Amino acid sequence: MTDAEGVVVDQRVNDADIPQFQDWDLWEGADWSETVQGTNGIGTCLIEGRQICIHRDEHFRTRNIDLSCMDAPIWGPDGRLLAVLDVTSARSDQDEHYNHLLLSQVVHTAKTIEAMYFRACHTDARIISASKDGTDPAMLLAVNRDDIVMGATRTARRALKLEREGDINHLPASDLFGEGDDPSAHGFGAAERMVLTRALIRAGGNVSAAARILGIGRTTMYRRMARAGVGGNRHDSESP
């Protein structure tokens, strides 16, 4: 794994292969940017910002032409390139078909790391998937308790046409999924009904418990429910 500059920050290799990988300079602290190494898996992945396979003599430097490198970018929660995950092999019998199989695993692992880091950076938010078919584990949104989008991964930003990098301009999650186009969903009345209904659902229909969730008195809760046309369990254990 390298940082966003192409410098190796960590590696995993069999003990028996350590001397060989150190000789290839595939070791912590080595610089694999294109500026230093020319065309190579890590550096070219950084430049192009996409998954890539550089196979043997596709490398620029002759000392690297025995290597096959499969790489995938890892994007940070701010939408900027954070790291590159690389798998390098020097097997002489390794063909392009095998490279593509390895690359698919590298991409999946990179997305998993990206998703885990995104969740770790938004521990106070609700994380929802923006992938319609659920096939992309890294297409995520971070939403606060008011359903306002606070963050989005790179793939989610691209799919939902959000800011490519940096902070997300706060907007309702419903606007991203077309739920805000229903006229019945507009206005403060609809917003109040939504808040009351959610509190009642979380409280299992108990009005007193729902009022405590919202930080209001039970009498106020009943009055707002009546105004919004929201029903609940009026036979709870507390008196008005």
MIDOKOL-897500 format. One record per residue: residue in one letter; y, z, x of N, C-alpha, C in turn. Coordinates in steps of 0.05 Angstrom, whole numbers, plus 5000, padded with zeros to 4 digits. Layout:
MIDOKOL-897500
aYZXYZXYZX
...
This chain:
MIDOKOL-897500
m497650005017500050005000502550005018
t504449845010506949835025509349915007
d511549975019513950025004515349754997
a517649774985519049524976520149364999
e519949465024520749305047518449185062
g516049235052513649125065512449295087
v513349545089512349735110509949885098
v507749885112505250025102505750325101
v505250445078505550735074502950875071
d500750725065498150855063496050645064
q493550715072491450525074488750665069
r486850515060484050605057482250405070
v480550505089478850325104476450485113
n474050355115471750485126472250575154
d471150805161471550915188470850715210
a468650575206467650395226469550155230
d471250105210473049875212475849945221
i476350205226479050295233480150155258
p478650135280479750005303480549715298
q478949575282479549295276482149275260
f482449435239484849425223487349515238
q486949705256489249785273490049555291
d488049405301488649175318490048955303
w489448925277490848735260493548835252
d494149085258496749215251496849265221
l494549285208494449365179494149665178
w496349795185496350085188499050205182
e499050455176501550595168503750545188
g506050465177508350415193508750125201
a506749955198506949675205508649525185
d510249335194512049175178510748905171
w510148865145508948605137510848445120
s513448475124515348305110515148025120
e516047825105515947545113517747505138
t519847665140521647635163520147685189
v518247875189516747945213514247785216
q512747745194510047625195509947335185
g512047235174511846975161510246995136
t509246765126507646765102505146955105
n504947145086502647335086502647455058
g500447585051500047685024502247885016
i502748085033504648285026507548175025
g508348045047511047945048511747735027
t509847555022510347345002510347464974
c508647664969508747804943511447934938
l512548054959515148174957517347974951
i517247744965519247534961519147414933
e516647354924516347214899516047404875
g515547654880515347854858513047794839
r510847704849508547644831505947674847
q503747684832501147704845500647454861
i499147484883498747254901496347294919
c495147074926492947084945493646894968
i493546994993494046835017491346835032
h490146595032487346575042487346445070
r486446595090485846505117488146345129
d487746075133489845925147492345865131
e492545985107495145975093497146165105
h496146345122497946525136499646375157
f501946465163503746335182502846385210
r502346645217501646715244498746665250
t498146555273495346485280493646735282
r494746965289493047205291492147305264
n493247195242492547285215490747085200
i490046865213488646645197485746715190
d484646935201481947015193482047205169
l484447265159484747455137484947325110
s483947455090484447375062485747615049
c488147565037489847795027490447754998
m489747944981490247944953492248164947
d494548084934496748274930497948264902
a498948494894500248514868502648704870
p504848644857507148814858506849064840
i508049284848508249524831511149564825
w511849554799514749574791515349864784
g517749954792518650214785519650244757
p520050484747521050524720523850414715
d525250354736527950234733527749924733
g525349814734525049524733525249394760
r525649544781525849434808523149454823
l522749274842520249274857520049534873
l517849674869517449934882515549914906
a513349764903511249754924509549504920
v507749464940505749244938503049364943
l501149294927498349374932496849134943
d495549184966494248964981491349024986
v489648834983486848844992486448625012
t485648695036485248495058482348495067
s481248255070478548225080478448015102
a476548045120476247845141473347725141
r472047755118469347645116469447335118
s467747225135467746945140466646785116
d465046925099463746785077465346825051
q467746935053469346995029470746735020
d470146644996471346404986473546464965
e474846254955477046294937476146414910
h473746354902472746464877472546774879
y471546864901471247154906474047274909
n475847134921478647234924479847274897
h479447094878480647124851479447354836
l476847414841475647644828476947904839
l477347914865478648144878481548164868
l482847944866485647944858486048064830
s484147994812484348094785484148404785
q482448504803482148804805484648924817
v485748794837488248894849490548904829
v490748694813492848684792492448914772
h489948954763489449164743490149434755
t489349484780489849744793492849784797
a494349574804497249594808498549664781
k497749544760498849604733498249884725
t495849984732495050254725496850454740
i497250404766499050574781501850574770
e502850334763505550304751505750464726
a503750444708503750594683503750894687
m502050984706501951274712504651374722
y505851224740508451314751510651314729
f510551114712512451094690512251344672
r509751414665509351654649510251904663
a509751924689510652154704513652184706
c515051964704517951964705519252014677
h517652004656518652054629516952254614
t516652494627514952694615515952814589
d518552784584519752894559519852694537
a518952454542519152234522516352174510
r516452034488514051924476513551654487
i511251594498510651344510509051174491
i510050934485508750754467508250484481
s506150354472505450094484506949874470
a508149694485509649464474507849214473
s505349244482503449024483502148984455
k502448754443501348714416498348734415
d497048634437494148634437492948864454
g494749024467493849244483492549174509
t492848924518491448834542493048894567
d495648954565497249014588497849314589
p496549464607496949754607499649834618
a501149654630503749714641506049624624
m505549534599507749454581508449684563
l510149864574510650114561513650164555
l514150324534516850414528516850714528
a519050834536519451124534521551174512
v520751324492522451364468522851664464
n525351734458525952024454525352104425
r525852354418525152464392526652324369
d528852194376530352054355529551754354
d527351684367526351404368528351214382
i529851324401531651164418530251094444
v530250844451528950754476530450864500
m529051004517530351124541529450974567
g527250834565526250694589524150484582
a523750304600521750094595520749984622
t518149914622517049804647517949514650
r517449404673518349124679517248924659
t514648944653513548744634514548784606
a515049034598516249084572519148984570
r520649014592523348914593523348614589
r521548474603521448184601520548094573
a518548224562517448144536519448194513
l521048404516522948484494525748404500
k526148254522528848154529530848374533
l530048584548531848804555533048754582
e534748944591535948924617533648894638
r533948714656531848664676531448904694
e533649034702533549254720535549464711
g535149714721537049924716536550074690
d538550224681538250374656538150204632
i536650304612536550164586538950254569
n540450064558542550134539541250244513
h541650494507540250624486540350464460
l537950424449537750274424535250374409
p535350354382533050444367530550274372
a528250404374525750264379525150074357
s526050144332525449974309526849704312
d529149694325530549434329528949244347
l527349354365525749184383523349064369
f522349194348519949094335520548974308
g523148914302523848784277523848954253
e523549224257523349404234526149454222
g528249384237530949444227532049224209
d530449014203531448794187531148854157
d529749054150529249124122531749264111
p533149144090535549264080535049554070
s532649624061532149894051532150094073
a532049994098531950184121534750244131
h536750124120539450164130540850404117
g542850514131544450724120543551004126
f545351204121544751474127542651594108
g542651494083540651594064537851534074
a537351294083534751214093534051374118
a536051414135535551564159534751854153
e536151974133535552244125532752264113
r532052074096529352074085527252064107
m527751894127525851864149525452134164
v527752264170527652524184526152734168
l526852754142525552954125522552894122
t521852644118519052574115517452634140
r518552574163517152634187516652924191
a518753084185518553374188516353484169
l516353384145514353474125511553404134
i511253154145508553074154507653254177
r509453314196508753484218508053764209
a509253854187508854124177506554124156
g505153904153502953894133503953924105
g506453854099507453864072508854134065
n508754324083509954584079512954574083
v514454624062517354584063518654784082
s517755034082518955244099518455164129
a516055084135515455004162517054764171
a517354564152518954334158521854404163
a522954594147525654684151526054814179
r524054964187524255094214524254884236
i522654664232522554454251525354324254
l526754294232529354174232531654364238
g530954624239533054824245534954874222
i534054844197535754894174534355094155
g535855204136534655384117532955244096
r531155394083529455274063530955174039
t533055314031534655224008536054964014
t537054944038538354694047536254474048
m533954534057531754344058531154234031
y530854404011530354313984532554143973
r535054223979537354073969537353793981
r536753774007536753504020534353334010
m532153474005529853323995530453203968
a531753363951532353263924534353033925
r536253053943538252843946536952583957
a535052613975533752383987531352283971
g530552423951528252343935525652383950
v525452593966523052653981521552883969
g518952853965517353073953516053233975
g515153483967513753653986512253863972
n510954043986509354263974511254493969
r511954543944513854753938512455023935
h509855033937508355283934507655393962
d509655423978509155534005509455834003
s508955974025508656264025511256414026
e513456284031516056434034517756404009
s519256604003521156603980523756473989
p525256363970527756233977529756433989
